[in-house]
Amino acid sequence: MKHTIQSTAELGLVIRAVRKSTQVRQDDLAAMVGVSRQFTVDVEKGKPTVQMDRVIRLLKELGIELSVDIPAAASNELERLTRRKAEAPRPPATTGLQAVQPTGQGGARGESEKDANK
């Protein structure tokens, strides 16, 4: 059954209704999705500043399909933007590790430094 959502509070009520109808507890849903129980509470209460990617994961876990009804004039532009994003080159993946420069032989201090300290 389709419901029009016009606020975060309305979306929260839908999520709560589906969760309760499937007899899933808030903490169990949170664990299944990988979020905190407080996040689930916030979404169900309609908090307007929650992270959308996490909300979408909640919806998916509950089997709620999210769709939008856009004006016909925007369809061509959406298709163009979608193609452009798909064709864009992706930056190389980074591991977040930085290269470590060797400091010389013998550990952190080079041999010449060891000799100078004798």
FENKAQUI-V674981 format. One record per helix or strand of 3 or more residues. SS is the DSSP state (H for helix, E for strand). FROM is the first residue (numbers start at 1). LEN is the number of residues. If there is no record, write none. Layout:
ss=SS from=FROM len=LEN
ss=SS from=FROM len=LEN
//
This chain:
ss=H from=8 len=14
ss=H from=26 len=8
ss=H from=37 len=8
ss=H from=52 len=11
ss=H from=72 len=16
ss=H from=111 len=6
//
